[in-house]
């Protein structure tokens, strides 16, 4: 990677999958679009998920509890209790969000 970004839509990407470890080896860096960079992160297994995701509002323990409460409490009740939307509760209980954890 040399020089400025080819466009405002490009960002620095790490071909080694170690950007989260602050790798700055010049040969590992290239310009990619957000979509291309995200695809690399998925391939490297470095997409922050669960509590590591900066957007997460729940802990893994809370997500497990929500899964375990399926059929015991309404989505609305659980949403109020955990401070998220009823659609978030549904997504967790149906394995759309937090799919890798057991209930």
C-alpha positions as CSV (number, residue, x, y, z in Angstrom):
1,X,0.0,0.0,0.0
2,X,1.6,3.2,-1.1
3,X,0.2,6.7,-1.3
4,X,-3.3,8.1,-0.5
5,X,-6.5,6.2,-0.7
6,X,-7.7,5.8,-4.3
7,X,-11.1,7.1,-3.3
8,X,-13.1,8.1,-0.2
9,X,-14.7,4.6,-0.4
10,X,-11.4,2.8,0.3
11,X,-9.9,2.0,3.7
12,X,-6.7,0.3,4.8
13,X,-7.0,-3.5,4.9
14,X,-4.8,-6.2,6.4
15,X,-4.2,-9.2,4.2
16,X,-2.7,-11.1,7.1
17,X,-5.8,-10.9,9.3
18,X,-3.9,-9.4,12.1
19,X,-5.1,-5.8,11.9
20,X,-6.8,-6.2,15.3
21,X,-3.3,-6.9,16.6
22,X,-1.9,-3.7,15.2
23,X,0.0,-5.3,12.3
24,X,1.5,-2.5,10.1
25,X,3.8,-4.7,7.9
26,X,3.7,-2.8,4.6
27,X,3.3,-6.0,2.6
28,X,0.2,-6.9,4.5
29,X,-1.6,-3.6,3.8
30,X,-3.8,-2.6,0.8
31,X,-6.6,-0.3,-0.1
32,X,-10.1,-2.0,-0.1
33,X,-13.7,-0.9,0.0
34,X,-15.6,-1.5,3.2
35,X,-17.4,-4.4,1.7
36,X,-14.1,-6.0,0.5
37,X,-12.5,-5.4,3.9
38,X,-15.5,-7.0,5.7
39,X,-15.3,-10.0,3.4
40,X,-11.6,-10.4,4.4
41,X,-12.5,-10.1,8.1
42,X,-15.1,-12.9,7.7
43,X,-12.5,-15.0,5.9
44,X,-9.9,-14.4,8.6
45,X,-12.4,-15.0,11.4
46,X,-11.7,-11.6,12.9
47,X,-15.2,-10.1,12.8
48,X,-16.0,-8.8,16.3
49,X,-19.0,-10.7,17.5
50,X,-21.0,-10.9,20.7
51,X,-19.6,-8.7,23.4
52,X,-16.5,-7.8,21.3
53,X,-18.8,-6.0,18.8
54,X,-18.9,-2.3,19.7
55,X,-22.6,-2.2,19.0
56,X,-23.5,-5.0,21.4
57,X,-26.0,-4.1,24.1
58,X,-26.1,-7.5,25.7
59,X,-23.5,-9.8,27.3
60,X,-23.2,-13.4,26.4
61,X,-24.8,-14.4,29.7
62,X,-27.8,-12.2,29.0
63,X,-28.2,-13.6,25.4
64,X,-28.1,-17.2,26.9
65,X,-30.7,-16.2,29.4
66,X,-32.9,-14.8,26.6
67,X,-32.6,-18.0,24.7
68,X,-33.5,-20.0,27.8
69,X,-36.6,-17.9,28.3
70,X,-38.2,-18.9,25.0
71,X,-41.8,-19.7,25.6
72,X,-41.6,-18.6,29.2
73,X,-41.8,-14.9,28.8
74,X,-43.1,-12.7,25.9
75,X,-40.7,-10.9,23.6
76,X,-42.1,-7.6,24.9
77,X,-41.4,-8.5,28.6
78,X,-37.9,-9.7,27.8
79,X,-37.3,-6.6,25.7
80,X,-38.2,-4.4,28.7
81,X,-36.2,-6.4,31.1
82,X,-33.0,-6.3,28.9
83,X,-33.4,-2.9,27.3
84,X,-33.6,-4.0,23.7
85,X,-36.3,-4.3,21.1
86,X,-38.8,-7.2,20.9
87,X,-37.4,-7.9,17.4
88,X,-33.9,-8.3,19.0
89,X,-35.3,-10.8,21.5
90,X,-36.9,-12.7,18.6
91,X,-33.7,-12.7,16.6
92,X,-31.8,-14.1,19.5
93,X,-34.3,-16.8,20.3
94,X,-34.5,-17.8,16.6
95,X,-30.7,-18.1,16.2
96,X,-30.4,-15.1,13.9
97,X,-28.3,-13.1,16.5
98,X,-25.9,-14.8,18.9
99,X,-26.4,-17.9,16.8
100,X,-23.2,-19.6,18.1
101,X,-24.4,-19.8,21.7
102,X,-26.6,-22.5,23.2
103,X,-29.7,-21.6,25.1
